[in-house]
């Protein structure tokens, strides 16, 4: 039931921008809770990498005295990966196209993360 509600939020998020290609809600220990991923993309792999990157980002922010981590942004030749906390126990990971309007995506992701946080 909760997975269906999370998937609904992800479908809504993916529908807000043509630049968003995929999204997932992952527990902080790397387990996929809900996802809207393209065919052929491994949920377990996305979950594990998201949790690892967020953990590394947390540590980096603390060690370099930047305060609490808000998000991790990775830019690759074929697009972006954006990870942000959705409450204390979950991470929202979004894949976006290389020409994405990041300002709008940041806003949409923040709203979705708040909705997810309230559900969990």
N, C-alpha and C positions, 0 to 999 in steps of 0.2 A: 504494500500500500504506500509506504513512504517512498519507495523507489519510483513508483508511478508519479507521485507528486514532484519529486526531484527531476524526473525526466520531462515532465511538463514545463518546469522552469527552464530547463536546458533547451527544449524545443522553442520556447518563447524567445530566449536569448539568441539562439541561432537565427530566428526569423527577424530579429531587429535590424540586422545588417547582412548584406550580401557578402561582406568581407569576412564574416565568421564562418569558418569551414567545419569546426567540430568543437565539442565541449564535453567536460566530464566533471563529476563530483567525486572526489577521492578522499578517503579517510587519511588522517595524518600518518598512519602507518602503511599507506600505500595500497589499500584495497579499494577497488572501484565500487562506488555506491550506486551510481547512475551515469549513463553516458549517451551521447549522440555523436558517434564517431563514424567515419567513412568505412566502407567495407574493406576488410583486409588489415585494418589497424588493430593491433593487439591491445586489448583493455588492460591486461596485467602489466604489460610493458609500460604503457602510458602511466598507469598508477604508480608503479615502482619509481619511474624516473621523476615524476612530479613530486613525490614525497622526498626523494633524495635531493632534488634541487631546492625545494623549499627549506629543508633542514640545513643545507649548506648556506642558503641565503640568510636564514635566521642567525646562524653562527657568525657569518661575515658581518652582518649589521651590528651584532653585539660586540664583536672583537674590534671593529673599527669605529665604535662609539657613534653609530648612526641611529640609535633608538630601536624601537620595535619594527620588525619587517612588515611592510605593507603589501609589496608585490615583487615578483620576479619577472623580468621581461627578457626573452631571448629572441634575437633577430638572426635569422638564417637567410640564405639566398632565396629560399622558396616561401618565406613568410615568418610569422611571429608565433611565439608561444608565450602566453601570459598566464601566470599563476598568482592567485591571491587567496588569502584565508576566507573561509565562509564559516565563521564561528571559530571555536577553539579546537574542534575535532575534525574539520574538513577543509579541503582545498578545492577551489574552482580553477580548472585548467581550460584555457581557450586557445584554439589554433586559428590564426588569422592569415589572410592573404598578404603578399609582400607590399602591395600598394594600399593597405588598409588605412582608414582614417582613425588613428589610435585614440585621439581625444574622445570621439564618440564611443569607441569600443570600451575605453576605460570607464566611462560613465555607465554604459549598459552592464558591464561586468560588475561594477560596484553595486548596482541595484539588484542584480541576480544574486550576488553573494549575500546581501542583506536578507533577501527572501529565503535563501537556503539556510542561513543561520537561524532564522526564526522557526523553520521547520524542524531543525535538529535540536 
